[in-house]
Amino acid sequence: MADLEELTRMIRDALPGAEVEVVDQGGGDHLWARVVAPQFDGETRIAQHRMVYAAVKQRLDDGTIHALALSTAAPEDR
């Protein structure tokens, strides 16, 4: 089961200044995250998602997270 606070912290550490919300969508390993970060400015949606996946890679690799749906945006794009 994923620790939502840990995942939030991992994303915030990788993307300082980000607004992060992580929600368990069932089973403890199917998650949804909303991330609004200044680092996303000018980046494609795919690049934004890659940044978030890189932040939680350890938990994806160890199986703690089975599925992670994302909603990402730069602050001026929300």
Secondary structure, 3 states (H helix, E strand, C coil): CCCHHHHHHHHHHHCCCCEEEEEEEECCCEEEEEEECHHHCCCCHHHHHHHHHHHCHHHHHCCCCCEEEEEEECHHHC
